[in-house]
Amino acid sequence: MICSICDEEIKGQVVTHPDGSKSVPWEGGNNAYPINEGRCCDKCNMEVVIPARLFNMMQSKTVK
């Protein structure tokens, strides 16, 4: 899956279980809204999407 923001491949996070085995439980990326309707990688989620959501929340509080 490709990130809808940076066009890089979305990689699943490897989880190490208590018994030492590893798995990738989710490879679907993150919801990219409000930037766009697609999916995004963890880096874009942290650097672009979450700040945009926080900005939108703060804007809606000042309008009321």
C-alpha positions in Angstrom: 0.0 0.0 0.0 1.3 3.5 -0.9 1.0 6.6 1.4 -1.5 9.0 -0.1 0.6 12.0 1.2 4.3 11.2 0.5 3.8 8.3 -2.0 6.2 6.0 -0.1 5.3 2.4 0.7 3.3 1.9 4.0 5.1 -0.7 6.0 3.4 -2.6 8.8 4.9 -2.5 12.3 6.6 -5.7 13.5 5.3 -6.8 16.9 7.5 -9.1 19.1 5.4 -11.4 21.3 6.4 -12.6 24.7 7.3 -16.0 23.3 9.8 -14.4 20.9 7.7 -14.8 17.8 7.0 -11.8 15.5 4.1 -10.8 13.5 2.7 -7.8 11.5 -0.8 -7.4 12.8 -1.8 -4.4 10.7 -0.5 -3.2 7.4 -3.3 -0.8 6.4 -1.6 2.5 7.5 -3.5 5.3 9.1 -6.5 7.4 8.1 -5.2 10.5 6.3 -8.3 12.7 7.0 -8.4 15.7 7.0 -5.5 15.9 4.5 -7.2 13.5 2.0 -9.5 10.5 2.0 -6.7 7.9 1.6 -4.3 6.0 3.9 -1.0 7.3 5.1 2.3 6.0 6.6 3.2 6.5 10.3 5.6 9.3 9.5 3.0 11.4 7.7 0.4 10.6 10.3 2.7 12.0 13.0 4.1 15.0 11.0 1.1 16.0 8.9 -2.2 14.5 9.8 -2.2 14.8 13.6 -1.0 18.4 13.6 -3.8 19.2 11.0 -6.4 17.6 13.3 -5.2 19.5 16.3 -5.2 22.8 14.3 -8.8 22.1 13.2 -9.8 21.4 16.8 -8.3 24.6 18.0 -9.9 26.6 15.2 -13.4 25.1 16.0 -13.0 26.1 19.7 -12.1 29.8 18.8 -15.1 30.1 16.5 -17.7 29.4 19.1 
